Amino acid sequence: MFGKFCLIFGFSVFISFYVISAQEKKQSNAPYVRWVSEYPSEEKVPTKFSKRIGRVLFGKEDFVLSKPFNVLAKNPSEFWILDQGNGAIVKIKENTLETPKFIFKQLKEFSSLVGICMSKDGTIFFTDSHLKSVYKIDFNKKKILPINNTLELNQPTGIAYFPKNNQLWVVETGAHRILVLDADNGQLIKKIGGRGTANGAFNFPTFIWIDVKGNVYIVDSMNFRIQIFNSKGEFVSTFGQIGDASGYMARPKGIAVDSFGNIYIADALFHVVQVFDQAGNFLYRFGEQGHEKAQFWMPTGIYIDEKNYIYIADTYNTRIQIFQLVNGKLLNKE
């Protein structure tokens, strides 16, 4: 029954998404973002290092992205990719694979990479939902270690770092809640939520973002909404509902917030990124289904850096696409 509903709903979304009003078309083409680049680029030539890594790890000549699921960026020339298809965490610098060798030695054990974040000292944390744990990359010891061996999570997915309190906020999808952990030792500080539809409750939450003010944004996936909390874990507001048109949600995935407070949500079923203001009002969208530049095929993870470059894990196009916000102040006023 559920499968039939998904099939019918998915078909209705496909039809209605292309039958949009002239106003929506105007919004979709609004000059708020510009396409910058993609990885791998069309001109990308595998280096000797990437060929060697490909042979050692995957038994083939070149390292090729398989299922990029999430992204963490410093700038458009330097970013990390969680490649769920290869079970790989890779660093890209100047369009070249530059992942430290010690990371590659431990990668095959990770089968379901989902969330990634970085602390103020440069430590990278990530989740593996199948292994039920949060890990950190220790660059000094050159090891990948679980942050707390005694902490077994129920399908951990999204993860975000809050620098003010040195905390990790982890989405525990299978338990329908959020865990707040000490970033130094992984000790549990608090639990937020439980299964339900009321404010502060969740139904299979997935992705998370913490902005510079400490506001926490959580994709409450199967309630088809976004919930916002303060840094203490107190509920603030919510918006969103299931639907088959712009401003509604079908399969909300990654979430990020720009420096003006605009909220970006990658919707895999719509093949777009939708943008909302802090009150949950729909502002505009960008992207459409396809394989060309600025088109998506089931996008998943999203990240926005300090200069408002927007990174999209265009999962089934097996690439990362990078955009730049060019009219943020105008967008914030509308």
ABEGO torsion letter per residue (X at the ends): XAAAAAAAAAAAAAAAAABBBAAAAAAAABBABBBABBOBBAABBBBAAAAAAAAAAAGBABBBBABBABBBBABAABBBBBBAAAGBBBBBBGGBBABBAAAAAAAAABABBABBBBBAAGBBBBBBAAAGBBBBBBAAAGBBBBABAABBBBGBBBBBBBAAAGBBBBBBAAAGBBBBBBAAAGBBABBBEEBEABBGBBBGBABBBBBAAGBBBBBBAAAGBBBBBBAAGBBABBBEBBBABBGBBABBBBBBBBAAGBBBBBBAAAGBBBBBBAAGBBABBBEBBEABBGBBBGBBBBBBBAAGBBBBBBAAAGBBBBBBBAAAAAAAAX
